[in-house]
Amino acid sequence: MTLVQQQDPILNETGTYAPNYIRLSDVKEHKTLESLFDESNPIPSDASLMILNVNFPFDTFLNKTDDVYANDLRISSLYLYDWNDKNEDNDISSDELSMVNRGGSWGTVQEVRISEPNEKFENVPLIGVYPVPIRFSYWTGETKLNSTSMDYTLSASYYNKEKWDVIWVNEEHITVPPNSSSKLKATIIAPINYQSGVYQGFLTFEGDQHTANVPVSFVVKKKIDEKDTVILINGKQSEDVLFGNGYVKGAFDMINRYMAGDWRQYYFDIEDPTINTALIDVSWEDKDSHFSVFVMDPNGKIVQTNVPSGVFGHFLGWPSIDWLGTSPFSQGGGFFPVKNKDDTSTVLNVPINQTGTYSMLLHSSLFGGNSTTQPITIAAKFTTISHDNKKPEIIFNVPEFINQTNIESPEIQDENLAVVKYFLDDEEFVFNATEQIKLESLSDGFHEIKIMAIDLSGNNSTEIFEFNLDTLEPQLEINSPTEGMKVSETLLINFTVNDVNLPENEAVSILLPTGETIIDQTLFEFDTSSLDDGDYEIQISSSDKADNIATKTIQFTVDHSITDKKPTDVETTIDSSYYLIIGIGIGIAIGASFIPLAIRKKKISKKQ
């Protein structure tokens, strides 16, 4: 607890007061009784940074019982000295002190940072906590009312530099000639477990006489490539930084400017064009803290905030509704805790109007003060909200059997179509909707085309279209007649057809010289007695389900002067319950002979 208006033995004038002094050696964790009497230098020998903090509760800083908000403020500021007890009386006086650094803000956390602390002290490190003797009003300034004692927490932290494993350089040693320069290539490899945010460090160059630290920072953004993805950023400490990306520091200042306070940044990379809304929930622990949140689109425009400017922004140009404006006491660092959900959380509904990286800035405009940092939790869901619930319609007329290398283009009907993806045999391919789908590289056989269509509202359709590619025409084997055969009365027509995709009906046809067409018969006797002597031809054709057509034309001669050996009468029948019948001779008591016939899905027999 502070003691107010303490007099200094040397500067004991009216209105001049001394801080409350604490040896740095007393600011440590005492694990044994002996450590209470240890006054040795507490700064570790390898420390490259020392941070001192004083924090006090919010209601100690701001009197909540006053009728006017922020009308009664009080603080204690922080000093660090090098104390040389010249007269060895163990009493501290101002003439024995050399100030090393100070920190003071009109907020609940004061901080002093000292780099290379072991080099800054020749004598005893001494801390001064100075209770400002008078209360102040945000609106009018000094109130002429004396301050009273206040509880506080004093802490000291020490850090040393360690190698930053995320940065790799191509050379450990470089030489820079006089009046010249040298190039060094540095590569950043961010670990996959890094949370979204900004990461900072240094590249250190050490020479015989000089050391230079080059600041390096990079951003880790969270990829959002799938709708309804939920992102969680939890407040957790990190062993290699002062405080992690899930923490916010209590650094607000009521008399400073609007930008005073800790700002944390988070980045979300939207890849799905159907996402049009982000629902973000930010929560914290201390009900006296207040965080303003701003979300910017890829163009840098603020598209949502939990503290919109409202009427004050319209008429007065104020940046946000929680701002108190400027006053004779403040440049504009004052804020009022505006809540849109409850005391320890806030929610935002962010419009997503394009793909790209969206930035979220979180500003600690008020801080509870029960600690120097405070964990936050961010839960964000990226989704689609729309009045459109109609799925895209996919129209694609693909025959079951095709014989060509190109097929007509599909048609996708939707007023708000966003993405269409095409897959051929599970392999995605790029397709220009103004062209035909090319199939040159496919082998004959079964294939499928899958089409996925998504509109801007997130409605999606998936259709699979199956087809058989058959580019081979049926194989015709003509047994009779042979080319140039001479007949008198009867021409025996006998042939086979081989094809895996023959149709049920009209698979073969015979065009006779008389103009008559015989369908689905591979064995036929043509009566030529009515034909005059001369040369004629027959045309045998076969077509499969893919419309591949095989045609053969055979020329024969009718000569009635020769005598035919009259063949046995032939009758053909069709049984569609078989695919391919090949005559097989079987002799069991009664001999029977069969002529081989070959039509897929045809059974053809001959009666004698």
C-alpha positions as CSV (number, residue, x, y, z in Angstrom):
1,M,0.0,0.0,0.0
2,T,1.3,3.5,-0.8
3,L,2.1,6.1,1.7
4,V,1.1,9.5,0.3
5,Q,2.9,12.9,0.6
6,Q,6.2,11.5,2.0
7,Q,8.8,14.2,2.6
8,D,12.4,14.0,1.3
9,P,15.2,14.8,3.8
10,I,16.8,17.2,1.2
11,L,13.9,18.4,-0.9
12,N,11.4,19.0,1.9
13,E,9.6,22.0,0.4
14,T,5.8,22.3,0.6
15,G,4.2,20.4,-2.2
16,T,7.3,18.3,-3.0
17,Y,7.1,14.7,-2.0
18,A,9.2,11.6,-2.2
19,P,8.3,8.2,-3.7
20,N,7.9,5.1,-1.6
21,Y,11.2,3.3,-1.9
22,I,11.7,-0.5,-2.4
23,R,15.0,-2.2,-3.0
24,L,15.0,-4.2,-6.2
25,S,16.4,-7.1,-4.1
26,D,13.1,-7.2,-2.2
27,V,11.1,-7.7,-5.4
28,K,11.5,-11.4,-5.8
29,E,9.9,-14.7,-4.8
30,H,11.1,-15.8,-1.4
31,K,11.4,-19.5,-1.3
32,T,13.3,-19.7,2.0
33,L,13.4,-17.6,5.2
34,E,17.1,-16.8,4.5
35,S,16.1,-15.2,1.2
36,L,14.3,-12.5,3.1
37,F,17.6,-11.1,4.2
38,D,19.5,-11.5,0.9
39,E,20.3,-8.0,-0.4
40,S,22.5,-9.1,-3.2
41,N,21.9,-7.9,-6.7
42,P,18.9,-9.8,-8.0
43,I,19.5,-9.2,-11.7
44,P,20.6,-12.4,-13.4
45,S,24.1,-12.1,-15.0
46,D,22.8,-13.0,-18.5
47,A,19.7,-10.7,-18.4
48,S,19.4,-8.5,-21.5
49,L,16.1,-6.9,-20.5
50,M,14.4,-6.0,-17.2
51,I,10.8,-5.1,-16.9
52,L,9.3,-3.5,-13.8
53,N,5.5,-3.2,-13.4
54,V,3.2,-1.7,-10.9
55,N,-0.5,-2.5,-11.3
56,F,-3.5,-1.6,-9.2
57,P,-7.3,-2.5,-9.4
58,F,-9.5,-0.4,-11.7
59,D,-11.7,0.9,-8.9
60,T,-8.6,2.1,-7.1
61,F,-7.6,4.1,-10.2
62,L,-11.1,5.4,-11.0
63,N,-13.7,6.1,-8.3
64,K,-16.9,4.4,-9.5
65,T,-19.0,5.9,-6.7
66,D,-18.7,9.4,-8.2
67,D,-21.8,10.6,-10.1
68,V,-19.8,11.6,-13.1
69,Y,-17.7,9.0,-14.9
70,A,-13.9,9.5,-14.8
71,N,-14.4,12.6,-12.5
72,D,-12.1,11.2,-9.8
73,L,-8.8,9.6,-10.9
74,R,-5.6,8.8,-9.0
75,I,-2.4,6.9,-9.9
76,S,1.0,6.0,-8.7
77,S,3.9,6.3,-11.1
78,L,7.1,4.2,-11.2
79,Y,10.8,5.1,-11.0
80,L,14.0,3.2,-11.0
81,Y,17.2,4.6,-9.4
82,D,20.8,3.8,-8.8
83,W,21.2,4.5,-5.1
84,N,24.7,5.4,-3.6
85,D,24.4,5.5,0.2
86,K,27.2,8.0,0.5
87,N,27.0,8.4,4.3
88,E,26.2,4.7,4.8
89,D,23.3,5.6,7.1
90,N,20.9,3.4,5.2
91,D,18.5,6.3,4.8
92,I,17.5,7.3,1.3
93,S,17.7,11.0,0.2
94,S,17.3,12.6,-3.2
95,D,21.0,13.7,-3.4
96,E,22.0,10.0,-3.3
97,L,19.8,8.9,-6.2
98,S,20.6,8.8,-10.0
99,M,17.4,8.1,-12.0
100,V,17.7,5.3,-14.5
101,N,14.2,5.4,-16.0
102,R,10.6,6.2,-15.1
103,G,7.1,5.1,-16.2
104,G,3.9,6.9,-15.7
105,S,0.5,6.7,-17.4
106,W,-3.0,7.5,-16.4
107,G,-4.0,3.8,-16.3
108,T,-3.9,0.8,-14.1
109,V,-0.5,-0.6,-15.2
110,Q,2.8,1.3,-15.0
111,E,5.9,-0.1,-16.7
112,V,9.6,0.6,-16.9
113,R,11.9,-1.3,-19.3
114,I,15.7,-1.4,-18.9
115,S,17.9,-3.0,-21.6
116,E,21.2,-4.6,-20.5
117,P,20.3,-3.9,-16.8
118,N,23.6,-5.0,-15.3
119,E,25.3,-2.2,-17.1
120,K,23.0,0.5,-15.7
121,F,23.8,0.1,-12.0
122,E,27.0,0.9,-10.1
123,N,25.4,0.7,-6.6
124,V,22.0,-0.4,-5.3
125,P,19.1,-0.8,-7.7
126,L,16.2,1.1,-6.0
127,I,12.5,1.3,-7.0
128,G,10.4,4.3,-6.3
129,V,6.5,4.1,-6.3
130,Y,5.3,7.6,-6.3
131,P,1.6,8.2,-5.3
132,V,0.5,11.3,-7.2
133,P,-0.6,13.5,-4.2
134,I,-3.7,15.1,-5.9
135,R,-6.7,13.6,-7.6
136,F,-7.7,14.6,-11.1
137,S,-10.8,14.8,-13.2
138,Y,-10.8,13.7,-16.8
139,W,-13.1,16.7,-17.6
140,T,-11.5,19.5,-15.6
141,G,-8.0,18.3,-14.5
142,E,-6.7,19.0,-11.0
143,T,-9.4,18.7,-8.4
144,K,-7.5,20.1,-5.3
145,L,-8.4,16.9,-3.4
146,N,-5.7,14.9,-1.8
147,S,-5.0,11.4,-2.8
148,T,-5.3,8.5,-0.3
149,S,-3.3,5.3,0.0
150,M,-3.8,2.7,-2.6
151,D,-3.0,-1.0,-2.9
152,Y,-0.7,-2.1,-5.7
153,T,1.3,-5.0,-7.0
154,L,5.0,-4.6,-7.9
155,S,6.7,-7.1,-10.1
156,A,10.1,-7.5,-11.8
157,S,10.8,-9.8,-14.8
158,Y,14.1,-10.6,-16.5
159,Y,14.7,-11.8,-20.0
160,N,17.7,-12.8,-22.0
161,K,18.2,-13.1,-25.8
162,E,17.9,-16.5,-27.4
163,K,18.3,-17.6,-31.0
164,W,15.2,-17.2,-33.0
165,D,14.7,-20.5,-34.8
166,V,12.2,-19.1,-37.3
167,I,14.8,-17.1,-39.1
168,W,17.6,-18.7,-41.1
169,V,20.4,-16.9,-42.7
170,N,22.6,-18.2,-45.5
171,E,25.8,-17.0,-43.8
172,E,26.9,-16.7,-40.2
173,H,29.7,-14.3,-41.0
174,I,29.8,-11.5,-43.5
175,T,32.4,-8.9,-44.4
176,V,31.4,-5.3,-45.2
177,P,34.3,-3.4,-46.9
178,P,34.7,0.3,-46.2
179,N,32.2,2.5,-48.1
180,S,30.5,-0.6,-49.4
181,S,27.7,-3.1,-48.6
182,S,27.1,-6.8,-48.5
183,K,24.0,-8.9,-49.0
184,L,22.6,-11.4,-46.6
185,K,19.7,-13.7,-47.4
186,A,17.3,-14.4,-44.4
187,T,14.4,-16.9,-44.6
188,I,11.5,-16.9,-42.3
189,I,10.0,-20.4,-41.6
190,A,6.9,-20.0,-39.3
191,P,6.0,-23.1,-37.3
192,I,2.6,-24.5,-38.1
193,N,1.4,-24.2,-34.5
194,Y,1.8,-20.4,-34.5
195,Q,-1.5,-18.6,-33.8
196,S,-2.6,-15.8,-36.0
197,G,-0.9,-12.5,-35.2
198,V,2.3,-10.5,-35.4
199,Y,5.6,-11.9,-34.4
200,Q,8.7,-9.8,-33.8
201,G,12.4,-10.3,-33.2
202,F,15.8,-9.0,-34.3
203,L,18.7,-9.9,-36.6
204,T,21.8,-9.0,-34.6
205,F,25.0,-7.9,-36.3
206,E,28.1,-7.9,-34.0
207,G,31.4,-6.4,-35.0
208,D,34.6,-5.6,-33.1
209,Q,33.3,-2.2,-32.1
210,H,29.6,-2.1,-32.8
211,T,26.4,-4.1,-32.5
212,A,23.4,-3.5,-34.6
213,N,19.9,-5.0,-34.0
214,V,17.7,-5.0,-37.1
215,P,14.0,-5.4,-36.2
216,V,12.2,-8.2,-38.0
217,S,8.5,-8.8,-37.9
218,F,6.1,-11.0,-39.8
219,V,2.4,-11.8,-39.8
220,V,0.8,-15.3,-39.5
221,K,-2.6,-15.4,-41.0
222,K,-5.2,-18.1,-40.6
223,K,-6.4,-19.7,-43.8
224,I,-10.2,-20.0,-44.2
225,D,-10.7,-22.3,-47.1
226,E,-13.9,-24.1,-46.0
227,K,-17.3,-22.8,-45.0
228,D,-18.5,-23.0,-41.4
229,T,-14.9,-23.2,-40.2
230,V,-14.6,-22.3,-36.5
231,I,-11.3,-20.6,-35.5
232,L,-10.2,-20.5,-31.9
233,I,-7.4,-18.3,-30.6
234,N,-6.9,-19.0,-26.9
235,G,-5.0,-16.9,-24.4
236,K,-1.9,-18.9,-23.6
237,Q,1.5,-17.9,-22.6
238,S,4.6,-18.6,-24.7
239,E,8.0,-19.5,-23.3
240,D,10.0,-17.5,-25.8
241,V,8.1,-14.1,-25.9
242,L,7.1,-11.5,-23.3
243,F,3.4,-12.5,-23.7
244,G,1.6,-14.5,-26.3
245,N,-0.7,-13.4,-29.1
246,G,-3.6,-14.6,-26.9
247,Y,-2.8,-12.0,-24.3
248,V,-3.4,-8.2,-24.1
249,K,-1.3,-5.9,-22.1
250,G,-2.8,-3.3,-19.7
251,A,-1.3,-0.2,-21.4
252,F,-4.2,2.3,-21.7
253,D,-3.6,6.0,-20.8
254,M,-6.5,8.3,-20.1
255,I,-4.6,11.5,-20.7
256,N,-2.8,10.3,-23.9
257,R,-4.2,10.1,-27.4
258,Y,-6.8,7.8,-28.9
259,M,-4.1,5.3,-30.0
260,A,-2.7,4.8,-26.5
261,G,-3.1,1.2,-25.2
262,D,-2.1,-2.2,-26.4
263,W,-3.2,-3.1,-30.0
264,R,-3.3,-6.8,-31.0
265,Q,-3.7,-7.9,-34.6
266,Y,-5.2,-11.1,-36.1
267,Y,-5.5,-12.0,-39.8
268,F,-7.9,-14.4,-41.6
269,D,-7.4,-15.3,-45.2
270,I,-10.7,-16.0,-46.9
271,E,-10.4,-18.3,-49.9
272,D,-14.0,-19.6,-50.3
273,P,-15.9,-17.0,-52.4
274,T,-19.2,-18.2,-51.0
275,I,-18.5,-17.0,-47.5
276,N,-20.3,-13.8,-46.9
277,T,-20.4,-13.5,-43.1
278,A,-18.0,-13.9,-40.1
279,L,-19.4,-14.3,-36.6
280,I,-16.7,-13.3,-34.1
281,D,-16.9,-13.6,-30.3
282,V,-14.1,-12.0,-28.2
283,S,-14.1,-12.7,-24.4
284,W,-11.8,-11.8,-21.5
285,E,-11.6,-12.2,-17.7
286,D,-11.9,-8.9,-16.0
287,K,-15.2,-7.1,-16.1
288,D,-13.5,-3.7,-15.7
289,S,-11.6,-4.2,-18.9
290,H,-12.9,-2.9,-22.2
291,F,-11.7,-3.9,-25.7
292,S,-12.7,-2.2,-28.9
293,V,-12.5,-4.4,-32.0
294,F,-12.2,-3.3,-35.6
295,V,-12.3,-5.6,-38.7
296,M,-10.9,-4.4,-42.0
297,D,-11.4,-5.9,-45.5
298,P,-8.5,-6.6,-47.9
299,N,-8.7,-3.0,-49.1
300,G,-8.1,-1.7,-45.6
301,K,-11.6,-0.4,-45.1
302,I,-13.2,-0.9,-41.7
303,V,-16.3,-3.0,-42.3
304,Q,-17.3,-3.8,-38.7
305,T,-16.6,-2.8,-35.2
306,N,-18.2,-3.3,-31.7
307,V,-18.0,0.5,-31.1
308,P,-19.5,2.2,-34.1
309,S,-19.2,6.0,-34.1
310,G,-23.0,6.5,-34.2
311,V,-24.5,10.0,-34.1
312,F,-21.3,11.4,-32.7
313,G,-19.3,10.2,-35.6
314,H,-21.9,11.6,-38.1
315,F,-22.1,15.1,-36.6
316,L,-18.8,15.5,-34.7
317,G,-16.4,13.2,-36.5
318,W,-15.8,11.0,-33.5
319,P,-14.0,7.7,-34.3
320,S,-16.1,5.5,-32.0
321,I,-19.0,5.6,-29.5
322,D,-16.8,4.6,-26.5
323,W,-14.5,7.6,-26.9
324,L,-14.8,10.4,-24.3
325,G,-13.3,13.1,-26.6
326,T,-10.6,15.6,-25.6
327,S,-10.6,17.7,-22.5
328,P,-8.4,20.3,-20.8
329,F,-6.8,17.3,-19.0
330,S,-6.6,14.8,-21.8
331,Q,-5.5,14.6,-25.5
332,G,-8.2,12.0,-26.1
333,G,-7.1,8.8,-24.4
334,G,-10.3,8.4,-22.4
335,F,-12.9,5.7,-23.0
336,F,-16.2,4.5,-21.6
337,P,-16.9,0.7,-21.4
338,V,-19.6,0.2,-24.1
339,K,-20.9,-3.4,-24.0
340,N,-22.9,-5.1,-26.8
341,K,-23.1,-8.5,-25.1
342,D,-22.0,-8.6,-21.5
343,D,-19.2,-7.3,-19.2
344,T,-16.6,-9.8,-20.4
345,S,-17.3,-10.4,-24.0
346,T,-18.3,-8.8,-27.3
347,V,-19.7,-10.1,-30.6
348,L,-19.4,-8.9,-34.2
349,N,-21.2,-9.9,-37.3
350,V,-18.8,-9.1,-40.1
351,P,-19.8,-8.8,-43.7
352,I,-17.4,-10.6,-46.1
353,N,-17.6,-8.9,-49.5
354,Q,-14.6,-10.5,-51.2
355,T,-11.9,-13.1,-50.8
356,G,-8.5,-12.1,-49.4
357,T,-7.1,-11.2,-46.0
358,Y,-9.3,-9.6,-43.4
359,S,-7.6,-8.0,-40.4
360,M,-8.9,-7.8,-36.9
361,L,-7.5,-5.1,-34.5
362,L,-8.2,-5.4,-30.8
363,H,-7.5,-2.3,-28.7
364,S,-7.3,-2.3,-24.9
365,S,-8.9,1.0,-24.2
366,L,-9.6,0.2,-20.5
367,F,-7.8,-2.5,-18.4
368,G,-8.9,-4.0,-15.1
369,G,-5.5,-3.8,-13.4
370,N,-5.5,-7.0,-11.4
371,S,-2.6,-8.2,-13.5
372,T,-0.2,-6.8,-16.1
373,T,-1.6,-8.8,-18.9
374,Q,-4.9,-10.5,-19.5
375,P,-5.8,-13.6,-21.7
376,I,-8.5,-13.2,-24.3
377,T,-10.3,-15.9,-26.4
378,I,-11.4,-15.3,-29.9
379,A,-14.0,-17.6,-31.5
380,A,-14.7,-16.9,-35.2
381,K,-17.0,-18.8,-37.6
382,F,-17.0,-18.1,-41.3
383,T,-20.3,-19.0,-43.0
384,T,-22.9,-17.9,-45.5
385,I,-26.2,-16.2,-44.7
386,S,-28.6,-15.7,-47.6
387,H,-32.2,-15.7,-48.7
388,D,-31.3,-18.0,-51.6
389,N,-31.9,-21.6,-50.7
390,K,-32.1,-22.9,-54.3
391,K,-29.3,-25.2,-55.4
392,P,-27.6,-24.7,-58.8
393,E,-29.2,-26.8,-61.6
394,I,-26.8,-28.9,-63.6
395,I,-28.0,-29.8,-67.1
396,F,-25.8,-32.3,-69.0
397,N,-27.1,-34.7,-71.6
398,V,-24.5,-37.4,-71.9
399,P,-25.4,-40.5,-73.9
400,E,-24.8,-43.9,-72.2
401,F,-22.5,-44.8,-75.1
402,I,-20.5,-42.3,-77.2
403,N,-17.9,-42.8,-79.9
404,Q,-16.6,-39.2,-80.3
405,T,-13.7,-37.4,-78.7
406,N,-15.8,-34.4,-77.8
407,I,-19.1,-34.1,-76.0
408,E,-21.4,-31.1,-75.6
409,S,-20.8,-28.6,-72.8
410,P,-22.9,-28.9,-69.6
411,E,-25.1,-26.0,-68.6
412,I,-25.1,-24.7,-65.0
413,Q,-28.1,-22.6,-64.1
414,D,-28.0,-20.3,-61.1
415,E,-28.3,-16.5,-60.8
416,N,-25.5,-16.3,-58.2
417,L,-23.1,-19.0,-59.3
418,A,-19.7,-18.9,-57.6
419,V,-17.7,-22.0,-58.3
420,V,-17.9,-24.9,-60.7
421,K,-15.5,-27.8,-60.5
422,Y,-15.2,-30.7,-63.0
423,F,-13.8,-34.1,-62.4
424,L,-13.1,-36.9,-65.0
425,D,-12.6,-40.3,-63.3
426,D,-12.0,-38.4,-60.0
427,E,-9.3,-36.2,-61.5
428,E,-10.1,-32.5,-61.5
429,F,-9.7,-30.8,-64.9
430,V,-10.0,-27.2,-66.1
431,F,-12.9,-26.7,-68.5
432,N,-14.0,-23.7,-70.5
433,A,-17.7,-23.6,-70.6
434,T,-17.8,-22.2,-74.1
435,E,-16.0,-25.3,-75.5
436,Q,-16.8,-29.0,-75.7
437,I,-15.3,-31.4,-73.2
438,K,-12.4,-33.2,-74.9
439,L,-11.9,-36.9,-74.4
440,E,-8.9,-37.6,-76.7
441,S,-6.7,-39.1,-74.0
442,L,-9.4,-41.6,-72.7
443,S,-9.3,-45.3,-73.4
444,D,-12.4,-47.2,-74.4
445,G,-14.5,-48.3,-71.6
446,F,-16.5,-47.0,-68.6
447,H,-15.9,-43.4,-67.4
448,E,-17.7,-40.8,-65.3
449,I,-17.8,-37.0,-65.2
450,K,-18.6,-35.4,-61.8
451,I,-19.7,-31.7,-61.7
452,M,-19.8,-29.7,-58.5
453,A,-21.5,-26.3,-58.5
454,I,-21.7,-23.8,-55.6
455,D,-23.5,-20.5,-55.6
456,L,-22.6,-17.4,-53.5
457,S,-25.1,-18.4,-50.9
458,G,-23.3,-21.7,-50.3
459,N,-26.0,-23.9,-51.9
460,N,-24.2,-26.7,-53.7
461,S,-25.1,-29.4,-56.2
462,T,-23.1,-32.5,-57.3
463,E,-24.0,-34.6,-60.2
464,I,-22.3,-37.7,-61.6
465,F,-22.7,-38.6,-65.3
466,E,-21.6,-42.1,-66.4
467,F,-20.8,-43.1,-70.0
468,N,-19.1,-45.8,-72.1
469,L,-16.6,-44.6,-74.6
470,D,-16.5,-46.9,-77.6
471,T,-14.6,-45.8,-80.6
472,L,-14.3,-49.2,-82.4
473,E,-16.7,-50.2,-85.1
474,P,-18.2,-53.8,-85.0
475,Q,-16.1,-56.5,-86.7
476,L,-17.8,-58.1,-89.7
477,E,-16.7,-61.5,-90.9
478,I,-18.4,-62.6,-94.1
479,N,-18.5,-66.3,-94.7
480,S,-20.8,-66.2,-97.7
481,P,-21.0,-65.0,-100.3
482,T,-17.5,-64.4,-101.4
483,E,-16.5,-61.6,-103.7
484,G,-17.5,-62.3,-107.3
485,M,-19.4,-65.5,-106.5
486,K,-21.8,-66.8,-109.3
487,V,-25.2,-68.1,-108.4
488,S,-28.2,-69.2,-110.3
489,E,-31.3,-69.5,-108.0
490,T,-30.2,-69.0,-104.4
491,L,-27.5,-66.8,-102.7
492,L,-26.5,-68.0,-99.2
493,I,-25.7,-65.0,-96.9
494,N,-23.8,-66.0,-93.8
495,F,-21.7,-63.7,-91.5
496,T,-20.7,-63.1,-87.9
497,V,-20.5,-59.8,-85.9
498,N,-18.2,-59.2,-83.0
499,D,-18.7,-56.2,-80.7
500,V,-19.2,-55.8,-76.9
501,N,-21.8,-53.1,-77.2
502,L,-24.3,-54.4,-79.7
503,P,-27.9,-53.2,-79.2
504,E,-30.8,-55.5,-78.5
505,N,-32.5,-54.8,-81.8
506,E,-31.4,-53.6,-85.3
507,A,-27.8,-54.6,-84.7
508,V,-27.3,-55.9,-88.2
509,S,-28.9,-55.3,-91.6
510,I,-28.6,-56.7,-95.1
511,L,-29.5,-54.5,-98.1
512,L,-30.5,-56.7,-101.0
513,P,-30.3,-55.7,-104.7
514,T,-34.1,-55.6,-104.7
515,G,-34.1,-52.7,-102.2
516,E,-35.4,-55.0,-99.4
517,T,-33.6,-54.7,-96.0
518,I,-33.3,-57.8,-93.8
519,I,-32.9,-56.9,-90.1
520,D,-31.2,-58.9,-87.3
521,Q,-30.3,-62.0,-89.4
522,T,-26.8,-63.3,-90.0
523,L,-27.9,-66.3,-91.9
524,F,-30.3,-65.8,-94.9
525,E,-31.1,-67.4,-98.3
526,F,-31.7,-64.8,-101.0
527,D,-33.9,-66.1,-103.9
528,T,-32.2,-64.7,-107.0
529,S,-34.6,-66.5,-109.5
530,S,-36.4,-63.3,-110.3
531,L,-33.2,-61.4,-111.1
532,D,-31.9,-61.1,-114.6
533,D,-28.5,-62.4,-115.4
534,G,-25.9,-59.9,-114.4
535,D,-23.7,-58.4,-111.7
536,Y,-25.3,-57.4,-108.3
537,E,-24.2,-56.5,-104.8
538,I,-25.4,-56.8,-101.3
539,Q,-24.5,-54.5,-98.4
540,I,-24.0,-55.8,-94.9
541,S,-24.0,-53.3,-92.0
542,S,-23.7,-53.4,-88.3
543,S,-24.0,-50.6,-85.7
544,D,-23.3,-50.7,-82.0
545,K,-24.8,-48.7,-79.1
546,A,-22.2,-45.9,-79.6
547,D,-23.3,-45.6,-83.3
548,N,-20.1,-47.0,-84.6
549,I,-21.0,-48.5,-88.0
550,A,-19.3,-51.2,-90.0
551,T,-20.3,-51.8,-93.6
552,K,-19.1,-54.3,-96.2
553,T,-20.3,-54.6,-99.8
554,I,-20.0,-57.9,-101.7
555,Q,-20.4,-58.2,-105.4
556,F,-21.9,-61.4,-106.9
557,T,-23.1,-62.5,-110.4
558,V,-26.5,-64.1,-111.3
559,D,-26.1,-66.7,-114.1
560,H,-29.2,-68.9,-114.6
561,S,-27.3,-71.1,-117.0
562,I,-25.6,-72.8,-114.1
563,T,-27.3,-75.2,-111.7
564,D,-27.3,-74.5,-108.0
565,K,-27.2,-77.2,-105.4
566,K,-30.3,-76.5,-103.7
567,P,-29.7,-75.9,-100.0
568,T,-31.9,-77.1,-97.2
569,D,-34.6,-74.7,-96.3
570,V,-33.4,-72.4,-93.6
571,E,-35.5,-70.7,-90.9
572,T,-34.0,-68.2,-88.4
573,T,-35.3,-67.3,-85.0
574,I,-34.1,-64.8,-82.5
575,D,-33.9,-65.3,-78.7
576,S,-32.9,-62.1,-77.0
577,S,-32.0,-63.8,-73.7
578,Y,-28.5,-64.8,-74.9
579,Y,-25.5,-62.6,-75.6
580,L,-23.5,-64.7,-78.1
581,I,-24.3,-68.1,-79.5
582,I,-21.7,-70.2,-81.3
583,G,-22.9,-73.4,-82.8
584,I,-21.6,-76.5,-81.0
585,G,-22.0,-80.0,-82.5
586,I,-23.4,-82.5,-80.1
587,G,-24.1,-86.1,-81.0
588,I,-26.3,-88.1,-78.8
589,A,-28.1,-90.9,-80.6
590,I,-29.5,-88.4,-83.1
591,G,-27.1,-86.3,-85.1
592,A,-27.8,-82.6,-85.3
593,S,-25.8,-79.9,-87.0
594,F,-25.7,-76.1,-86.1
595,I,-24.4,-73.2,-88.1
596,P,-22.3,-70.8,-85.9
597,L,-24.0,-67.4,-85.5
598,A,-22.5,-64.4,-83.8
599,I,-24.7,-61.5,-82.7
600,R,-24.3,-60.1,-79.2
601,K,-27.5,-60.7,-77.2
602,K,-28.9,-62.9,-80.0
603,K,-29.6,-66.6,-80.2
604,I,-30.0,-67.7,-83.9
605,S,-30.9,-71.3,-84.7
606,K,-31.6,-73.3,-87.9
607,K,-34.3,-75.9,-88.5
608,Q,-33.6,-78.7,-91.0
